[in-house]
Each structure stands twice: as structure tokens, then as C-alpha cells.
Amino acid sequence: MAGSPLWKVYIEDEYIASTKDPFYAAMIIAGMGKGEIRIGHNKKNTCWREGQEQKPASESYDFVSDTCYSRLREHNRQCREAQGG
């Protein structure tokens, strides 16, 4: 059985979709022209906010994906440190 997709797409705090790759979440955000991508459902784990990033999702899905993965690595590092590891 496959695990639950990690990347959650929200538009104006409404849960819209989940994806297994932030590339596809970027496609949704680009199509809507707004929204955010979260690592899970918690708002504090938002890794992309359309309109507040260096460029819009519609300009480069790869840029969004790379940014999200970079922020996921940082999130995981902070979690390990908080657990004393």
C-alpha cells in the first residue's frame, strides 16, 4: 500500500490537493495563480507561498520543486536537532 502524499496544496487555507512530488503541486499553484505548498497539513511547514517567492510557479515548476525539497531538507534537519540527534 502506498503512503500518503507528503506535499499538500492549500488555497486561502482550504485544502485542495496532495501530491507525491512538489513539481505537480507547482502545476496546481501555477494554474490557480495563488496558494501554498505545505509539508503535511501544518501551516508552519509551508514551503512555498505563491507571490512571496523569487518567481511565480508558472515560470518554473522545477524551481518550485527544488525550493520545496531544499526546505524539506532544512525542516528534517531542524526536527533531528530538536530530538537531540
Secondary structure in CASP SS format (residue, H / E / C, confidence):
PFRMAT SS
TARGET T0000
AUTHOR 0000-0000-0000
METHOD secondary structure of the structure
MODEL  1
M C 1.00
A C 1.00
G C 1.00
S C 1.00
P C 1.00
L C 1.00
W E 1.00
K E 1.00
V E 1.00
Y E 1.00
I E 1.00
E C 1.00
D C 1.00
E E 1.00
Y E 1.00
I E 1.00
A E 1.00
S E 1.00
T E 1.00
K C 1.00
D C 1.00
P H 1.00
F H 1.00
Y H 1.00
A H 1.00
A H 1.00
M H 1.00
I H 1.00
I H 1.00
A H 1.00
G H 1.00
M H 1.00
G C 1.00
K C 1.00
G C 1.00
E E 1.00
I E 1.00
R E 1.00
I E 1.00
G C 1.00
H C 1.00
N C 1.00
K H 1.00
K H 1.00
N H 1.00
T E 1.00
C E 1.00
W E 1.00
R E 1.00
E C 1.00
G C 1.00
Q C 1.00
E C 1.00
Q C 1.00
K C 1.00
P C 1.00
A H 1.00
S H 1.00
E H 1.00
S C 1.00
Y H 1.00
D H 1.00
F H 1.00
V H 1.00
S H 1.00
D H 1.00
T H 1.00
C H 1.00
Y H 1.00
S H 1.00
R H 1.00
L H 1.00
R H 1.00
E H 1.00
H H 1.00
N H 1.00
R H 1.00
Q H 1.00
C H 1.00
R H 1.00
E H 1.00
A H 1.00
Q C 1.00
G C 1.00
G C 1.00
END
